[in-house]
Amino acid sequence: MFKKFASYFFQGLLYISPIGATVYVLYKTFDYIDSFFEFPYPGVGFAIIIIGITGIGLLGNYLIQLPLFNYFDRKLKKAPLVKLIYTSVKDLMKAFVGKKRSFNKPVLLKVYDNSDIKRLGFITDESKSMLGNESNLITVYIPHSFAISGQLFLAPPKNIEVLDHNSADVMKYIVAGGVASSSEENIENDNN
């Protein structure tokens, strides 16, 4: 009897934990953003920020062709300390949400020739722009599990095996430490 009770309890945790964690994170995000504004209704500050960012994106789409934007972009890229921060953040944002996303080629990387151990990652530069064309190395980024950091490897093509999987599923699998399910599995589970 106790085993059945424990089984149902843990099954309930399995259902409620992701929902509870999602609601908690969303609530804390709304609450934090709303703390910057003095509105009587929760979520209004968050909506203002979403609309503002979208408006800036819309405006920026047209301003990017203007000489004024290019002028400020060039100046920020020349300032000694600002250049490092500005270009790093700009490149990182382009990698995730730009028109030319970088994390769209998931691969298995064999780090050592004498080992069968492989790591999941993403090809970020095949053109070898940093290394020069004479290099036969491909740049592979390996994200860390349960973190927002990672490692950069330069590997020969023979050590890289391109995967035929959704990039978002591979990233989720890596970040979750190998315990995440893919979109196909979630669809199958929802249909059962």
C-alpha positions as CSV (number, residue, x, y, z in Angstrom):
1,M,0.0,0.0,0.0
2,F,2.8,2.4,0.9
3,K,4.6,1.6,-2.4
4,K,1.5,2.5,-4.4
5,F,1.1,5.8,-2.4
6,A,4.8,6.7,-3.0
7,S,4.4,5.8,-6.7
8,Y,1.4,8.1,-7.1
9,F,3.1,10.8,-5.1
10,F,6.2,10.8,-7.3
11,Q,4.0,10.6,-10.4
12,G,2.2,13.7,-9.2
13,L,5.6,15.4,-8.6
14,L,6.6,14.6,-12.1
15,Y,3.5,16.3,-13.4
16,I,3.4,19.3,-11.1
17,S,7.2,20.2,-10.8
18,P,7.7,21.5,-14.4
19,I,4.4,23.5,-14.2
20,G,5.3,24.9,-10.7
21,A,8.8,25.8,-11.7
22,T,7.6,27.5,-14.9
23,V,4.9,29.5,-13.1
24,Y,7.4,30.4,-10.3
25,V,10.1,31.7,-12.8
26,L,7.5,33.6,-14.8
27,Y,6.0,35.1,-11.7
28,K,9.4,36.2,-10.4
29,T,10.3,37.6,-13.8
30,F,7.1,39.6,-14.0
31,D,7.5,40.7,-10.4
32,Y,11.1,41.8,-10.9
33,I,10.3,43.8,-14.1
34,D,7.2,45.3,-12.6
35,S,9.3,46.5,-9.6
36,F,10.8,49.1,-12.0
37,F,7.3,50.6,-12.7
38,E,4.5,51.8,-10.4
39,F,1.5,50.1,-12.0
40,P,-1.4,48.8,-10.0
41,Y,-1.8,45.7,-12.2
42,P,0.9,42.9,-12.3
43,G,2.3,42.2,-15.7
44,V,1.8,45.7,-17.2
45,G,5.5,46.6,-16.8
46,F,6.5,43.3,-18.5
47,A,4.1,44.0,-21.4
48,I,5.5,47.5,-21.8
49,I,9.1,46.1,-21.9
50,I,8.1,43.5,-24.5
51,I,6.3,46.1,-26.6
52,G,9.2,48.5,-26.3
53,I,11.8,45.9,-27.3
54,T,9.6,44.9,-30.3
55,G,9.3,48.5,-31.3
56,I,13.0,49.0,-31.1
57,G,13.4,46.0,-33.3
58,L,11.0,47.3,-35.8
59,L,12.6,50.8,-35.8
60,G,16.1,49.3,-35.9
61,N,15.2,47.3,-38.9
62,Y,14.7,50.6,-40.8
63,L,17.4,52.6,-39.0
64,I,20.1,50.0,-39.7
65,Q,20.2,51.4,-43.3
66,L,20.7,54.9,-42.0
67,P,24.2,56.4,-41.9
68,L,23.6,57.5,-38.3
69,F,23.3,53.9,-37.0
70,N,26.4,52.9,-39.0
71,Y,28.3,55.9,-37.5
72,F,27.5,54.9,-33.9
73,D,28.2,51.2,-34.7
74,R,31.7,52.1,-36.0
75,K,32.4,54.3,-33.0
76,L,31.4,51.7,-30.5
77,K,33.6,49.1,-32.3
78,K,36.6,51.5,-31.9
79,A,36.3,52.3,-28.2
80,P,38.9,50.2,-26.3
81,L,36.8,48.6,-23.5
82,V,33.4,49.2,-25.0
83,K,34.4,47.4,-28.2
84,L,35.0,44.1,-26.3
85,I,31.6,44.2,-24.6
86,Y,29.6,45.6,-27.5
87,T,30.9,43.2,-30.2
88,S,30.7,40.2,-27.8
89,V,27.1,40.9,-26.9
90,K,26.2,41.7,-30.5
91,D,27.7,38.5,-31.8
92,L,26.2,36.4,-29.1
93,M,22.7,37.8,-29.8
94,K,23.1,37.3,-33.5
95,A,24.1,33.7,-32.8
96,F,20.8,33.0,-31.0
97,V,18.2,35.3,-32.6
98,G,19.8,36.9,-35.7
99,K,19.1,36.1,-39.3
100,K,22.3,34.0,-39.5
101,R,22.0,31.8,-36.4
102,S,25.2,30.0,-35.3
103,F,23.9,27.1,-33.2
104,N,22.1,25.3,-36.1
105,K,24.5,22.5,-36.9
106,P,24.6,20.0,-34.0
107,V,27.5,17.5,-34.0
108,L,29.2,14.8,-32.1
109,L,32.9,15.7,-31.5
110,K,35.5,13.0,-30.9
111,V,37.9,15.0,-28.7
112,Y,40.7,12.4,-28.7
113,D,41.7,10.0,-31.5
114,N,42.4,7.2,-29.1
115,S,39.0,7.4,-27.2
116,D,35.5,6.5,-28.0
117,I,34.1,9.3,-25.8
118,K,32.3,12.0,-27.8
119,R,30.8,15.4,-26.8
120,L,27.7,17.1,-28.2
121,G,28.2,20.6,-29.6
122,F,27.6,22.9,-32.5
123,I,29.7,23.9,-35.5
124,T,30.1,27.7,-35.2
125,D,32.6,28.4,-37.9
126,E,33.4,26.2,-40.9
127,S,35.0,29.0,-43.0
128,K,37.9,29.2,-40.5
129,S,37.8,33.0,-40.7
130,M,39.9,33.4,-37.5
131,L,42.4,30.8,-38.4
132,G,42.9,31.4,-42.1
133,N,41.9,29.2,-45.0
134,E,45.0,27.0,-44.8
135,S,43.9,25.5,-41.5
136,N,41.9,22.3,-41.8
137,L,40.2,22.8,-38.4
138,I,36.5,23.4,-37.8
139,T,35.3,25.4,-34.8
140,V,32.9,23.5,-32.5
141,Y,31.3,25.1,-29.4
142,I,30.5,22.6,-26.6
143,P,27.9,24.1,-24.1
144,H,28.2,23.0,-20.5
145,S,25.3,21.3,-18.8
146,F,23.3,23.3,-16.2
147,A,25.2,26.4,-17.1
148,I,25.4,29.2,-19.6
149,S,29.1,28.6,-20.3
150,G,30.9,26.3,-22.7
151,Q,34.2,25.4,-24.4
152,L,35.5,26.1,-27.8
153,F,37.3,23.3,-29.7
154,L,39.1,23.3,-33.0
155,A,38.9,19.9,-34.5
156,P,39.7,18.2,-37.9
157,P,36.7,17.2,-39.9
158,K,37.4,13.5,-39.4
159,N,36.5,14.0,-35.7
160,I,33.2,15.6,-36.3
161,E,29.9,13.8,-37.0
162,V,27.0,16.0,-38.1
163,L,23.7,15.0,-36.4
164,D,20.4,15.0,-38.1
165,H,18.5,16.4,-35.1
166,N,16.7,19.6,-34.2
167,S,19.2,22.1,-32.8
168,A,16.9,23.2,-30.1
169,D,16.4,19.6,-28.9
170,V,20.2,19.1,-28.9
171,M,20.8,22.3,-26.9
172,K,18.1,21.3,-24.4
173,Y,19.6,17.9,-24.1
174,I,23.0,19.3,-23.4
175,V,21.9,22.0,-20.9
176,A,19.7,19.5,-19.0
177,G,22.6,17.1,-18.6
178,G,21.2,14.4,-20.9
179,V,17.8,14.1,-19.1
180,A,15.7,16.2,-21.5
181,S,13.3,14.6,-24.0
182,S,13.1,15.6,-27.6
183,S,10.1,17.4,-29.3
184,E,9.2,14.2,-31.0
185,E,9.1,12.3,-27.7
186,N,6.9,15.0,-26.1
187,I,4.5,14.9,-29.1
188,E,4.3,11.1,-28.8
189,N,3.8,11.3,-25.0
190,D,1.1,13.9,-25.4
191,N,-0.8,11.7,-27.9
192,N,-0.7,8.7,-25.6
